[in-house]
């Protein structure tokens, strides 16, 4: 999702500018969306769901009360939410691209003409918080699950509610949609990385890869946070000078690739943990 994410990539700018544009013959900004942006959304979605299904099939033969199963279930839930969020985000971006390719502008008000993309974007931004609250379940103490599971569910609900409010407000949608998700994603990825490192030092199988994957995901979100200001306006005449990313594979496509690597590395760690649980039974 160019959301994800869906997602936080749109802070402070119109959602459509994250795809490539060119300057028309009369000096106006003509939209020409980057296929790489939404295609990498769809790749993340498909890959995440595939990883989740593999893990779910593997864990059926495990003791459901094993601490290792909690790691496996947390990853599979997180991966499923990745699938939904990035599929929805990719559809929203592709929809916006279709509007612009037809010489029309997307609307930012529900119910207006060319506002259909908002519904898929709503799904993207309201499911993204659950990606990272579920992901925290991979590293939080098993003995305290009765405390942190409802707490994380509440956090996901509150952030999703805030994101929904932003989507239904025309001006806030343009400026701040995705900002709460960015903050939650950064914080959760940082916590998962640190806690997984601590558990890896304790010799837990699979945690080194989970820590490395979470660190890669954190790096992906940091990349989005520190995108040069020159990349925000792809209509600018000096865009190629100010932005290090090419228009055909912009900062969001790069973000998706880094994120995808992190998810796959996490999956490797979870599979190592799964095999360990199967071996010890």
C-alpha positions, 0 to 999 in steps of 0.5 A: 500500500502506498499506504499502507501504506497505505498510509503515512506517505501522504502527510502534508500533500495531495495523495496523487503526487506520489505517482509520477507526473510530467509537464504538459505542452501548455505548462500544466501538470499532467498526471502519469501515474507510476505503475511501480507504486501500486504494483509493489502495493499488490506484491506486498499484499500477495506475499504477506497473505501467502506467508500467513497461510503457510504459517497458519498451515504449519501451526495447526499441529502445535500445542495452542498453549505454547509460547511459540504459537503466540509468536506464530499467530501474531505474525500470521495476523499481522501478515493478513492485515498487511494483505488487506491494507496494501491491497486496498491502498494499491486499489486507491492509488490505481483508481486515482491514476485512472481519474488523472489518465482520463483528464479528471481530478479525484474528489476528496469529499465522500459522495462527490464525483470521482470519490470512489477511491476514498472507500478503498483508502478508508479500508487501508488506513483503518487496517494498518494499525492492526498490522503493528499491534498484532506484530507486537504480539511476536515479542511481548511476554507470553505471561502478560498476554491477558494485559497487553492483548486488550491494550493493543486492541484498544490502541488499534481501534483508537488509531483506526477511529482517528484515521476514519475521522480524517478520511471523512473530513475533506481538508484533513484527508488532504493534509493528515491522512496517514499521519497517525499510522506513521507514528504507530508504525515507527513506534511499534517497529522500534519496540519489536526490533528492540524486544526481539533483539533482547530475546535473541540474546536470550537464545530464542530460536527465530528471534534474530531473523524477526529482529532483523526483519523488524529493523528493516521495516523500521528503516522503511518507515524512516525512509518515508519520514525523511523523504526530501522535500523536493520529492513532494512536488513532482510537477516542479521544474527542478524535480529531477535535481531536488529528488534522488528518486526517479519518477518511474520508481519513486520514494513510495515504490522504494519504501514498498521494496524495503518493507517487503524485504522486512516482511520476508525476513520476519517470515523466515524467523517465524518459520524457524520458530515453527520448525523448532516447536514441531521438533520439540513436540 
